[in-house]
Amino acid sequence: MESQSLSRFKTELNRFLEIYDIRDMEVQESVIEKTIIYNLELQGRLDGLIILLLFLKDERLFKMTMPTKTPNKLATFNCLPFPENSPSQDENCDFRNVAEKHTEYDLKDNTKQNDQNDTRSLKKAHVLPMMSQALNVQDATGRSSGTLRAVTEIPVQFRNVFKEFPYFNYIQSKALDDLLYTEKNFVICSPTGSGKTVLFELAIVGLLMQVPKPWSNIKIVYMAPIKTLCNQRNEDWKEKFGPIGLNCKELTGDTEMDDYFEIQDAHIIITTPEKWDTMTRKWRDNSLVQFVRLFLIDEVHVVKDECRGATLEVVVSRMKTVQLAVSRMSNQLDDKTLRFVAVSATIPNVEDIAEWLSDGKGPGIAMKIDESYRPVKLRKIVLGFPCSSTQTEFKFDLSLNYKMASVIQTYSEQKPALVFCATRKGVQQAASILAKDAKFIMTTDHKQRLQKYTNSIKDSKLRDLLVYGVGYHHAGMDVSDRKAIEAAFTAGDVPVLFTTSTLAMGVNLPAHLVVIKSTVHYAGGMFQEYSETDILQMMGRAGRPQFDTTAAVVIMTRTQTKDNYTQMLDGVHTIESSLHKHLVEHLNAEIILNTITDVNVALEWIRSTFLYIRAFKNPNHYGFATGQGRTGIETKLQELCLKNLHALSSIGLIKMDEEINFKPTETGRLMARYCIAFDTMKLFYLVTGSETLNELVRLICNCKEFTDVQLRMNEKKILNTLNKDKNRVTIRFPLEGKVKTNEMKVNCLIQAQLGCIPVQEFTLTQDTAKIFKCGVRVTKCLSELLMQQENKSFMALLNAVILAKCFRAKLWDNSTYVSRQLDKIGPTLSNAMVNAGLTTFQKIEDTNARELELIVNRHPPFGNQIRESVLHLPKYELSVEQLARYHESVAEIIVKITLTNYQQLREKRTAPDNHHTSLIIGDADNQVVYKRKITDSALLKSGNWMKKIEVKRAFKSEELSVHLISSEYDDVWIRTFACHSNSAMFLTQIPSDTCCNIKRD
């Protein structure tokens, strides 16, 4: 019976030969069995084996002539005896030490076995060490922290990923074996700046070592809480993994379907929890999710965040469900195992995360590294300043600006300082005051370098401050300015940089000193203290190991809260789940996926969540009484599920029977498909059916999706001018009174965008972009929801479809700025075309190409390209004919839609493939007579569509309203014919949607 060690060795040898591309290595099984297994006594560890194989691989290592008389005989070498304490007995024992301490090995020629006493057959071979000498390192407290692992342990083809350093640091060295040579799930809590990104890279390399090329059927997902981190990782990993054949794709925000096709060829997908949530809700239709072999979770402590933590938690639990379902379908439970690797600096209960990420056989590997092993020794200072009860938070924050010069002078040691402020305006104010209060001594060369940076800065305020050695950095700045100031600070040319606290997770700038100016920020419409996670993330920016050996953090807070933050720095709070606060949305999504079909299955799903792990350990946090035992807690979790399920059922999002089995509804599918909040769906449920366009805009502004759009004090003047101003163009539906709420701000920005009213403030344009990214799916959901309803909702449905089109086109219906919808036409060129009277697509088509170029000041063939775009937009002809059948209560009409230029569109189309029109017919009683989506692809088959429709007589009037509305474009050309008793009544041309009034006999 072959020993377990020998079996493992053979498997490892085959993998080794493949990785290192060793084809001519004459190592036979007998040699391995006698020399390696017997002499080294591996006992489950293969480090010694790897070293010996490395020696054999390099021809330079053995300077001896192999015998030629008996080629079938092999030369073997006698390894040094293994230390008395085997690895299983002594964890500090390292096989590599054998290779490092001994540079000579005895080799004996087996062809002369008959003369064993012949000393001439014993030859000495000098062995060059394959790795740099081990380093004995010390931690921040001065104690020994063990041996560092060398990068040369990594297979040659992957070594360039770690080319920036010769040795892994202590934390990376300790985790290397688990990440590189096992497939177990792994969680680590380690101080910020300790190189946790390298741990992800080791896990990636470990997977690539297992899977032979080509890596066409593997996906690696990296998930981080903010887009800034995703962007950094994307740029970094493209450079590192691109040369070895891995494609990286960043998938963040509300992207189009094109992105789903782009990531088909991506090996590493970089995304946020929210975006991956959207992806995995459709995982049965997206096979790429089933190929995910490695799931990397950065900043996993975000699981406790009240707003975003539930999404992260559900995504991970859903991926576990995906893995199980795929395994069941393939009937190979051990094939293509999904591995989780999670890192954070702030998870004291790392064992709970490891238990959550169990693989069904047991919890993942949990590793916790305390501050004593921090690569840079960190000094922590909490300063308390008096704040009277009558002093506002704004005034207190302003008062701290005048303390800043003293703090920086005391703690910076003339090294770079990074100051975190609560708001963008606060960043600029603090920087301006410091530039006046502090004078930095700079050489002539230093001043010249600053002047070079200044010349490239667009922001005039920043230019003025930069010459004094002070800069600021926030998301509202121009991208080129941000990059320039980052480069200046990284180079050490800017002594002090002020930035917003929201960039704490993403900004990766070296700083000896980090100052947290005030521990209160404005969020959710109110002032609140920073969370522990926020504080620790900001602290983590101090003392990056590649830049510093020591560092300092100063927290500036009120005297009343000084002790709280002092205690926070001494010990961190336990990470808890926030899923129970957002359970309703996620239950609905799982029901849509058929993951959950009844209450018992719901409880099984709950068992896969972090909520389940923590509910037993801290039931009070989740509203459960202590001392209930496992059965009692599970009962409470079941009751929590039932409460949320009844809430879903109450507005028709799911159907429940008496046995508490439930099924999804079309309304629930819409909620899950468009990732709509439950509170927003409740708002939609209140729609009466007669809402005007103005009322629907106000409804949208109250949706939960826009709660993170905050009204800033410095924005009120601009917004009030947009709302009401006698001397300029204002929004279509003015608001009553002054703009004073977040909802009013959202309303103003929506109407300003749709009305093409310029907004010069950069932060407002950013907010507008954010609103429209969410608004497209919110308005789409509302329009499709009303499409499903059968009650009196004609006016609401019509206006909802129009509003959804407006959000897609970013124009009001019947706008004169139709040219903005064309490629290569922005606000400036669109204004020029409007001033020239080109306010419809038909007028643009009728204009000569050279004249178009004169209007927009562009060279040929720009005019031809614009006309081509317009020529290949769809053109519709709508005809409505009443049949000569008369009845007191019922009439019949025939509606025909013709694509008049369908021959042209078969060759080329400007509109996207999924473009469609909505046919909506209503009567005077607000009843929807007929509604249907008609795609261009369907019309392209024959050129037309026809339908006979039966119409019931309305009480108020005998007129019908017929509307044909484009899903994408304002001003799509529609010719309309309305006929009465087979005789033509009128001929009109109406741009974007049409209404035919037909009187019935």
Secondary structure, 3 states (H helix, E strand, C coil): CCCHHHHHHHHHHHHHHHHCCCCCCCCCHHHHHHHHHHHHCCCCCCHHHHHHHHHHHCHHHCCCCCCCCCCCCCCEEECCCCCCCCCCCCCCCCHHHHHHHCCEEEEECHHHCCCCCCHHHEEEEECCCCCCCCCEEECCCCCEEEECCEHHHCCHHHHHHHCCCCECCHHHHHHHHHHHHCCCCEEEECCCCCCHHHHHHHHHHHHHHHCCCCCCCCEEEEECCCHHHHHHHHHHHHHHHHHHCCCEEEECCCCCHHHHHHHHHCCEEEECHHHHHHHHCCCCCCHHHHHEEEEEECCHHHHHCCCCHHHHHHHHHHHHHHHHHHHHHHCCCCCCCCEEEEEECCCCCHHHHHHHCCCCCCCCEEEECCHHHCCCEEEEEEEEECCCCCCCHHHHHHHHHCCHHHHHHHHCCCCCEEEEECCHHHHHHHHHHHHHHCCCCCCHHHHHHHHHHHHHCCCHHHHHHHCCCEEEECCCCCHHHHHHHHHHHHCCCCCEEEEEHHHCCCCCCCCCEEEEECCEEEECCEEEECCHHHHHHHHCCCCCCCCCCEEEEEEEEEHHHHHHHHHHHHCCCCCCCCHHHCHHHHHHHHHHCCCCCEHHHHHHHHCCCHHHHHHHHCHHHHCCCCCCHHHHHHHHHHHHHHHHHHHHHHCCCEEECCCCEEEECHHHHHHHHCCCCHHHHHHHHCCCCCCCHHHHHHHHHCCHHHCCCCCCHHHHHHHHHHHCCCCCCCCCCCCCCCCCCHHHHHHHHHHHHHCCCCCCCHHHHHHHHHHHHHHHHHHHHHHHHHHHCCCCCHHHHHHHHHHHHHHHHCCCCCCCCHHHHCCCCCHHHHHHHHHCCCCCHHHHHCCCHHHHHHHHCCCCCHHHHHHHHHHCCCCEEEEEEECCCCCCCEEEEEEEEEECCHHHHHHCCCCCCCCEEEEEEEECCCCEEEEEEEEHHHHHHHCEEEEEEEEECCCCCCEEEEEEEECCCCCCCEEEEEEECCEEEEEEEECCCCCCCEECC
